[in-house]
Amino acid sequence: MATPDSINVAQLGRLVGTPDAPAIVDVRTDTEHAFDPRMLPASIRRDHRTVSSWAGEFVSRFVVVVCQRGQRLGQGVAA
């Protein structure tokens, strides 16, 4: 079950392509991305180490941060 600060696959699937769709930011490392280069539709890659330099792009939008397992990197960037 999703918490108020998370979203599950079904919820995200219903939002993609709508005016309420969140920005989807893929913060996987280069190694993780090379291992599996597939990305979610409409997602963009950003370096998790430079979040302070790009976070301002999303100041007025909902953002879903994705990483390899949905734990360490994604949660850290989302915080």
Biopython code that builds the backbone (N, CA, C, O; Angstrom):
import numpy as np
from Bio.PDB.StructureBuilder import StructureBuilder

atoms = [
    (1, "MET", "N", (0.837, -1.177, 0.000)),
    (1, "MET", "CA", (0.000, 0.000, 0.000)),
    (1, "MET", "C", (0.885, 1.244, 0.000)),
    (1, "MET", "O", (1.898, 1.288, 0.698)),
    (2, "ALA", "N", (0.511, 2.234, -0.768)),
    (2, "ALA", "CA", (1.283, 3.468, -0.859)),
    (2, "ALA", "C", (1.046, 4.343, 0.367)),
    (2, "ALA", "O", (-0.066, 4.406, 0.891)),
    (3, "THR", "N", (2.082, 5.003, 0.809)),
    (3, "THR", "CA", (1.957, 5.982, 1.884)),
    (3, "THR", "C", (1.687, 7.335, 1.238)),
    (3, "THR", "O", (1.769, 7.449, 0.015)),
    (4, "PRO", "N", (1.368, 8.365, 2.021)),
    (4, "PRO", "CA", (1.098, 9.675, 1.416)),
    (4, "PRO", "C", (2.265, 10.203, 0.584)),
    (4, "PRO", "O", (2.064, 11.024, -0.310)),
    (5, "ASP", "N", (3.481, 9.739, 0.871)),
    (5, "ASP", "CA", (4.648, 10.203, 0.134)),
    (5, "ASP", "C", (5.130, 9.200, -0.902)),
    (5, "ASP", "O", (6.266, 9.290, -1.369)),
    (6, "SER", "N", (4.286, 8.253, -1.265)),
    (6, "SER", "CA", (4.664, 7.274, -2.282)),
    (6, "SER", "C", (3.476, 7.019, -3.199)),
    (6, "SER", "O", (2.355, 7.453, -2.932)),
    (7, "ILE", "N", (3.746, 6.314, -4.273)),
    (7, "ILE", "CA", (2.706, 6.011, -5.249)),
    (7, "ILE", "C", (2.982, 4.603, -5.759)),
    (7, "ILE", "O", (4.137, 4.208, -5.918)),
    (8, "ASN", "N", (1.927, 3.855, -6.012)),
    (8, "ASN", "CA", (2.150, 2.516, -6.545)),
    (8, "ASN", "C", (2.028, 2.540, -8.068)),
    (8, "ASN", "O", (1.635, 3.549, -8.654)),
    (9, "VAL", "N", (2.367, 1.434, -8.689)),
    (9, "VAL", "CA", (2.401, 1.354, -10.146)),
    (9, "VAL", "C", (1.030, 1.648, -10.755)),
    (9, "VAL", "O", (0.939, 2.373, -11.745)),
    (10, "ALA", "N", (-0.023, 1.100, -10.182)),
    (10, "ALA", "CA", (-1.370, 1.316, -10.720)),
    (10, "ALA", "C", (-1.766, 2.789, -10.648)),
    (10, "ALA", "O", (-2.343, 3.325, -11.594)),
    (11, "GLN", "N", (-1.459, 3.441, -9.533)),
    (11, "GLN", "CA", (-1.787, 4.862, -9.395)),
    (11, "GLN", "C", (-1.025, 5.697, -10.418)),
    (11, "GLN", "O", (-1.601, 6.580, -11.054)),
    (12, "LEU", "N", (0.255, 5.424, -10.576)),
    (12, "LEU", "CA", (1.057, 6.166, -11.545)),
    (12, "LEU", "C", (0.555, 5.916, -12.959)),
    (12, "LEU", "O", (0.479, 6.842, -13.767)),
    (13, "GLY", "N", (0.213, 4.676, -13.260)),
    (13, "GLY", "CA", (-0.303, 4.341, -14.583)),
    (13, "GLY", "C", (-1.555, 5.117, -14.947)),
    (13, "GLY", "O", (-1.745, 5.483, -16.107)),
    (14, "ARG", "N", (-2.408, 5.370, -13.969)),
    (14, "ARG", "CA", (-3.633, 6.140, -14.225)),
    (14, "ARG", "C", (-3.332, 7.616, -14.478)),
    (14, "ARG", "O", (-4.116, 8.297, -15.139)),
    (15, "LEU", "N", (-2.222, 8.116, -13.969)),
    (15, "LEU", "CA", (-1.890, 9.536, -14.106)),
    (15, "LEU", "C", (-1.079, 9.869, -15.356)),
    (15, "LEU", "O", (-1.191, 10.970, -15.894)),
    (16, "VAL", "N", (-0.263, 8.923, -15.818)),
    (16, "VAL", "CA", (0.591, 9.186, -16.976)),
    (16, "VAL", "C", (-0.265, 9.588, -18.172)),
    (16, "VAL", "O", (-1.251, 8.926, -18.496)),
    (17, "GLY", "N", (0.120, 10.670, -18.816)),
    (17, "GLY", "CA", (-0.598, 11.156, -19.992)),
    (17, "GLY", "C", (-1.752, 12.083, -19.680)),
    (17, "GLY", "O", (-2.434, 12.542, -20.597)),
    (18, "THR", "N", (-1.990, 12.371, -18.413)),
    (18, "THR", "CA", (-3.062, 13.293, -18.037)),
    (18, "THR", "C", (-2.455, 14.630, -17.611)),
    (18, "THR", "O", (-1.251, 14.712, -17.366)),
    (19, "PRO", "N", (-3.279, 15.676, -17.520)),
    (19, "PRO", "CA", (-2.761, 16.969, -17.055)),
    (19, "PRO", "C", (-2.216, 16.915, -15.626)),
    (19, "PRO", "O", (-1.399, 17.753, -15.245)),
    (20, "ASP", "N", (-2.661, 15.939, -14.838)),
    (20, "ASP", "CA", (-2.196, 15.812, -13.454)),
    (20, "ASP", "C", (-0.983, 14.896, -13.315)),
    (20, "ASP", "O", (-0.572, 14.579, -12.199)),
    (21, "ALA", "N", (-0.408, 14.471, -14.436)),
    (21, "ALA", "CA", (0.722, 13.536, -14.382)),
    (21, "ALA", "C", (1.916, 14.176, -13.687)),
    (21, "ALA", "O", (2.246, 15.332, -13.952)),
    (22, "PRO", "N", (2.557, 13.431, -12.804)),
    (22, "PRO", "CA", (3.760, 13.957, -12.156)),
    (22, "PRO", "C", (4.958, 13.875, -13.101)),
    (22, "PRO", "O", (4.940, 13.129, -14.081)),
    (23, "ALA", "N", (5.980, 14.638, -12.798)),
    (23, "ALA", "CA", (7.261, 14.456, -13.478)),
    (23, "ALA", "C", (7.855, 13.158, -12.945)),
    (23, "ALA", "O", (7.804, 12.902, -11.742)),
    (24, "ILE", "N", (8.413, 12.346, -13.819)),
    (24, "ILE", "CA", (9.031, 11.087, -13.415)),
    (24, "ILE", "C", (10.534, 11.236, -13.606)),
    (24, "ILE", "O", (11.016, 11.393, -14.727)),
    (25, "VAL", "N", (11.266, 11.184, -12.503)),
    (25, "VAL", "CA", (12.711, 11.401, -12.529)),
    (25, "VAL", "C", (13.424, 10.102, -12.166)),
    (25, "VAL", "O", (13.255, 9.576, -11.066)),
    (26, "ASP", "N", (14.212, 9.598, -13.090)),
    (26, "ASP", "CA", (14.980, 8.362, -12.918)),
    (26, "ASP", "C", (16.352, 8.738, -12.370)),
    (26, "ASP", "O", (17.128, 9.410, -13.049)),
    (27, "VAL", "N", (16.656, 8.308, -11.147)),
    (27, "VAL", "CA", (17.932, 8.655, -10.512)),
    (27, "VAL", "C", (18.857, 7.447, -10.364)),
    (27, "VAL", "O", (19.750, 7.446, -9.516)),
    (28, "ARG", "N", (18.645, 6.428, -11.182)),
    (28, "ARG", "CA", (19.548, 5.279, -11.117)),
    (28, "ARG", "C", (20.970, 5.702, -11.482)),
    (28, "ARG", "O", (21.175, 6.634, -12.260)),
    (29, "THR", "N", (21.929, 5.014, -10.916)),
    (29, "THR", "CA", (23.324, 5.296, -11.243)),
    (29, "THR", "C", (23.597, 4.893, -12.693)),
    (29, "THR", "O", (22.811, 4.161, -13.294)),
    (30, "ASP", "N", (24.706, 5.368, -13.248)),
    (30, "ASP", "CA", (25.077, 4.989, -14.612)),
    (30, "ASP", "C", (25.238, 3.476, -14.733)),
    (30, "ASP", "O", (24.857, 2.894, -15.749)),
    (31, "THR", "N", (25.792, 2.841, -13.717)),
    (31, "THR", "CA", (25.968, 1.387, -13.724)),
    (31, "THR", "C", (24.619, 0.681, -13.756)),
    (31, "THR", "O", (24.427, -0.260, -14.527)),
    (32, "GLU", "N", (23.685, 1.129, -12.925)),
    (32, "GLU", "CA", (22.347, 0.529, -12.905)),
    (32, "GLU", "C", (21.637, 0.750, -14.232)),
    (32, "GLU", "O", (20.966, -0.152, -14.735)),
    (33, "HIS", "N", (21.777, 1.931, -14.798)),
    (33, "HIS", "CA", (21.128, 2.234, -16.072)),
    (33, "HIS", "C", (21.736, 1.410, -17.204)),
    (33, "HIS", "O", (21.015, 0.953, -18.091)),
    (34, "ALA", "N", (23.054, 1.215, -17.184)),
    (34, "ALA", "CA", (23.708, 0.400, -18.208)),
    (34, "ALA", "C", (23.246, -1.054, -18.125)),
    (34, "ALA", "O", (23.092, -1.718, -19.151)),
    (35, "PHE", "N", (23.026, -1.546, -16.911)),
    (35, "PHE", "CA", (22.554, -2.915, -16.718)),
    (35, "PHE", "C", (21.147, -3.092, -17.276)),
    (35, "PHE", "O", (20.842, -4.129, -17.865)),
    (36, "ASP", "N", (20.289, -2.094, -17.099)),
    (36, "ASP", "CA", (18.914, -2.130, -17.601)),
    (36, "ASP", "C", (18.545, -0.734, -18.094)),
    (36, "ASP", "O", (18.046, 0.078, -17.315)),
    (37, "PRO", "N", (18.783, -0.439, -19.376)),
    (37, "PRO", "CA", (18.574, 0.915, -19.892)),
    (37, "PRO", "C", (17.116, 1.298, -20.156)),
    (37, "PRO", "O", (16.839, 2.415, -20.593)),
    (38, "ARG", "N", (16.193, 0.389, -19.897)),
    (38, "ARG", "CA", (14.784, 0.738, -20.116)),
    (38, "ARG", "C", (14.363, 1.818, -19.128)),
    (38, "ARG", "O", (14.798, 1.843, -17.977)),
    (39, "MET", "N", (13.503, 2.709, -19.616)),
    (39, "MET", "CA", (13.009, 3.791, -18.763)),
    (39, "MET", "C", (11.490, 3.860, -18.864)),
    (39, "MET", "O", (10.903, 3.444, -19.863)),
    (40, "LEU", "N", (10.868, 4.387, -17.827)),
    (40, "LEU", "CA", (9.426, 4.598, -17.862)),
    (40, "LEU", "C", (9.097, 5.658, -18.906)),
    (40, "LEU", "O", (9.868, 6.600, -19.086)),
    (41, "PRO", "N", (7.964, 5.521, -19.597)),
    (41, "PRO", "CA", (7.579, 6.540, -20.569)),
    (41, "PRO", "C", (7.524, 7.923, -19.914)),
    (41, "PRO", "O", (7.021, 8.076, -18.801)),
    (42, "ALA", "N", (8.034, 8.897, -20.604)),
    (42, "ALA", "CA", (8.038, 10.304, -20.181)),
    (42, "ALA", "C", (8.997, 10.593, -19.031)),
    (42, "ALA", "O", (9.023, 11.715, -18.525)),
    (43, "SER", "N", (9.784, 9.608, -18.608)),
    (43, "SER", "CA", (10.723, 9.871, -17.515)),
    (43, "SER", "C", (11.982, 10.542, -18.048)),
    (43, "SER", "O", (12.312, 10.449, -19.230)),
    (44, "ILE", "N", (12.669, 11.218, -17.141)),
    (44, "ILE", "CA", (13.933, 11.856, -17.485)),
    (44, "ILE", "C", (14.984, 11.396, -16.486)),
    (44, "ILE", "O", (14.671, 11.125, -15.327)),
    (45, "ARG", "N", (16.213, 11.311, -16.932)),
    (45, "ARG", "CA", (17.307, 10.899, -16.040)),
    (45, "ARG", "C", (17.948, 12.124, -15.425)),
    (45, "ARG", "O", (18.165, 13.138, -16.089)),
    (46, "ARG", "N", (18.246, 12.009, -14.145)),
    (46, "ARG", "CA", (18.993, 13.042, -13.430)),
    (46, "ARG", "C", (19.949, 12.339, -12.474)),
    (46, "ARG", "O", (19.666, 11.244, -11.987)),
    (47, "ASP", "N", (21.071, 12.973, -12.216)),
    (47, "ASP", "CA", (22.078, 12.434, -11.306)),
    (47, "ASP", "C", (21.650, 12.704, -9.870)),
    (47, "ASP", "O", (21.428, 13.854, -9.490)),
    (48, "HIS", "N", (21.534, 11.654, -9.079)),
    (48, "HIS", "CA", (21.092, 11.813, -7.690)),
    (48, "HIS", "C", (22.064, 12.649, -6.875)),
    (48, "HIS", "O", (21.676, 13.249, -5.873)),
    (49, "ARG", "N", (23.319, 12.695, -7.291)),
    (49, "ARG", "CA", (24.327, 13.445, -6.534)),
    (49, "ARG", "C", (24.213, 14.951, -6.724)),
    (49, "ARG", "O", (24.788, 15.722, -5.955)),
    (50, "THR", "N", (23.471, 15.374, -7.751)),
    (50, "THR", "CA", (23.351, 16.808, -8.035)),
    (50, "THR", "C", (21.920, 17.308, -7.882)),
    (50, "THR", "O", (21.524, 18.276, -8.532)),
    (51, "VAL", "N", (21.154, 16.659, -7.033)),
    (51, "VAL", "CA", (19.738, 17.004, -6.874)),
    (51, "VAL", "C", (19.535, 18.488, -6.571)),
    (51, "VAL", "O", (18.561, 19.080, -7.035)),
    (52, "SER", "N", (20.420, 19.087, -5.817)),
    (52, "SER", "CA", (20.233, 20.503, -5.470)),
    (52, "SER", "C", (20.319, 21.404, -6.695)),
    (52, "SER", "O", (19.774, 22.508, -6.681)),
    (53, "SER", "N", (20.988, 20.962, -7.747)),
    (53, "SER", "CA", (21.102, 21.792, -8.947)),
    (53, "SER", "C", (19.908, 21.656, -9.890)),
    (53, "SER", "O", (19.669, 22.552, -10.699)),
    (54, "TRP", "N", (19.159, 20.572, -9.809)),
    (54, "TRP", "CA", (18.025, 20.403, -10.717)),
    (54, "TRP", "C", (16.663, 20.354, -10.037)),
    (54, "TRP", "O", (15.643, 20.378, -10.725)),
    (55, "ALA", "N", (16.614, 20.290, -8.747)),
    (55, "ALA", "CA", (15.329, 20.192, -8.037)),
    (55, "ALA", "C", (14.420, 21.380, -8.336)),
    (55, "ALA", "O", (13.199, 21.226, -8.365)),
    (56, "GLY", "N", (14.985, 22.545, -8.555)),
    (56, "GLY", "CA", (14.187, 23.735, -8.834)),
    (56, "GLY", "C", (13.355, 23.645, -10.097)),
    (56, "GLY", "O", (12.382, 24.384, -10.248)),
    (57, "GLU", "N", (13.719, 22.751, -11.009)),
    (57, "GLU", "CA", (12.936, 22.559, -12.235)),
    (57, "GLU", "C", (11.528, 22.048, -11.930)),
    (57, "GLU", "O", (10.619, 22.186, -12.748)),
    (58, "PHE", "N", (11.357, 21.463, -10.758)),
    (58, "PHE", "CA", (10.106, 20.783, -10.432)),
    (58, "PHE", "C", (9.376, 21.421, -9.254)),
    (58, "PHE", "O", (8.538, 20.779, -8.621)),
    (59, "VAL", "N", (9.685, 22.659, -8.964)),
    (59, "VAL", "CA", (9.164, 23.302, -7.755)),
    (59, "VAL", "C", (7.635, 23.368, -7.729)),
    (59, "VAL", "O", (7.048, 23.337, -6.647)),
    (60, "SER", "N", (6.987, 23.455, -8.861)),
    (60, "SER", "CA", (5.526, 23.576, -8.863)),
    (60, "SER", "C", (4.839, 22.318, -9.397)),
    (60, "SER", "O", (3.685, 22.377, -9.822)),
    (61, "ARG", "N", (5.535, 21.190, -9.380)),
    (61, "ARG", "CA", (4.970, 19.941, -9.895)),
    (61, "ARG", "C", (5.109, 18.828, -8.882)),
    (61, "ARG", "O", (5.989, 18.851, -8.022)),
    (62, "PHE", "N", (4.223, 17.852, -8.998)),
    (62, "PHE", "CA", (4.412, 16.606, -8.267)),
    (62, "PHE", "C", (5.506, 15.834, -8.994)),
    (62, "PHE", "O", (5.594, 15.874, -10.222)),
    (63, "VAL", "N", (6.325, 15.141, -8.242)),
    (63, "VAL", "CA", (7.444, 14.399, -8.820)),
    (63, "VAL", "C", (7.442, 12.977, -8.274)),
    (63, "VAL", "O", (7.254, 12.760, -7.077)),
    (64, "VAL", "N", (7.652, 12.019, -9.158)),
    (64, "VAL", "CA", (7.875, 10.638, -8.760)),
    (64, "VAL", "C", (9.337, 10.344, -9.071)),
    (64, "VAL", "O", (9.778, 10.476, -10.213)),
    (65, "VAL", "N", (10.079, 9.947, -8.054)),
    (65, "VAL", "CA", (11.495, 9.618, -8.209)),
    (65, "VAL", "C", (11.619, 8.102, -8.257)),
    (65, "VAL", "O", (11.140, 7.401, -7.366)),
    (66, "VAL", "N", (12.266, 7.604, -9.305)),
    (66, "VAL", "CA", (12.445, 6.162, -9.441)),
    (66, "VAL", "C", (13.927, 5.816, -9.429)),
    (66, "VAL", "O", (14.767, 6.569, -9.921)),
    (67, "CYS", "N", (14.221, 4.654, -8.853)),
    (67, "CYS", "CA", (15.589, 4.146, -8.838)),
    (67, "CYS", "C", (15.521, 2.640, -9.047)),
    (67, "CYS", "O", (14.470, 2.109, -9.406)),
    (68, "GLN", "N", (16.621, 1.958, -8.827)),
    (68, "GLN", "CA", (16.682, 0.517, -9.100)),
    (68, "GLN", "C", (15.671, -0.277, -8.272)),
    (68, "GLN", "O", (14.938, -1.100, -8.821)),
    (69, "ARG", "N", (15.623, -0.041, -6.965)),
    (69, "ARG", "CA", (14.749, -0.825, -6.090)),
    (69, "ARG", "C", (13.724, 0.008, -5.340)),
    (69, "ARG", "O", (12.917, -0.545, -4.592)),
    (70, "GLY", "N", (13.733, 1.303, -5.515)),
    (70, "GLY", "CA", (12.776, 2.139, -4.796)),
    (70, "GLY", "C", (13.146, 2.377, -3.352)),
    (70, "GLY", "O", (12.280, 2.660, -2.524)),
    (71, "GLN", "N", (14.404, 2.268, -3.046)),
    (71, "GLN", "CA", (14.827, 2.436, -1.657)),
    (71, "GLN", "C", (15.858, 3.545, -1.542)),
    (71, "GLN", "O", (15.503, 4.723, -1.563)),
    (72, "ARG", "N", (17.087, 3.197, -1.425)),
    (72, "ARG", "CA", (18.186, 4.096, -1.075)),
    (72, "ARG", "C", (18.209, 5.402, -1.886)),
    (72, "ARG", "O", (18.035, 6.473, -1.306)),
    (73, "LEU", "N", (18.414, 5.345, -3.181)),
    (73, "LEU", "CA", (18.547, 6.568, -3.972)),
    (73, "LEU", "C", (17.237, 7.324, -4.092)),
    (73, "LEU", "O", (17.187, 8.527, -3.835)),
    (74, "GLY", "N", (16.182, 6.633, -4.478)),
    (74, "GLY", "CA", (14.894, 7.290, -4.683)),
    (74, "GLY", "C", (14.373, 7.969, -3.437)),
    (74, "GLY", "O", (13.907, 9.107, -3.496)),
    (75, "GLN", "N", (14.447, 7.288, -2.317)),
    (75, "GLN", "CA", (13.954, 7.878, -1.073)),
    (75, "GLN", "C", (14.815, 9.048, -0.640)),
    (75, "GLN", "O", (14.301, 10.043, -0.128)),
    (76, "GLY", "N", (16.116, 8.940, -0.839)),
    (76, "GLY", "CA", (17.009, 10.031, -0.457)),
    (76, "GLY", "C", (16.780, 11.272, -1.286)),
    (76, "GLY", "O", (16.763, 12.379, -0.746)),
    (77, "VAL", "N", (16.604, 11.116, -2.585)),
    (77, "VAL", "CA", (16.351, 12.257, -3.462)),
    (77, "VAL", "C", (14.994, 12.861, -3.168)),
    (77, "VAL", "O", (14.859, 14.084, -3.115)),
    (78, "ALA", "N", (13.988, 12.023, -2.976)),
    (78, "ALA", "CA", (12.638, 12.524, -2.708)),
    (78, "ALA", "C", (12.571, 13.314, -1.411)),
    (78, "ALA", "O", (11.792, 14.260, -1.299)),
    (79, "ALA", "N", (13.372, 12.939, -0.442)),
    (79, "ALA", "CA", (13.375, 13.644, 0.843)),
    (79, "ALA", "C", (13.877, 15.042, 0.641)),
    (79, "ALA", "O", (13.961, 15.812, 1.598)),
]
sb = StructureBuilder()
sb.init_structure("model")
sb.init_model(0)
sb.init_chain("A")
sb.init_seg("    ")
for serial, (resi, resn, name, xyz) in enumerate(atoms, 1):
    if name == "N":
        sb.init_residue(resn, " ", resi, " ")
    sb.init_atom(name, np.array(xyz, "f"), 0.0, 1.0, " ", f" {name:<3s}", serial, name[0])
structure = sb.get_structure()
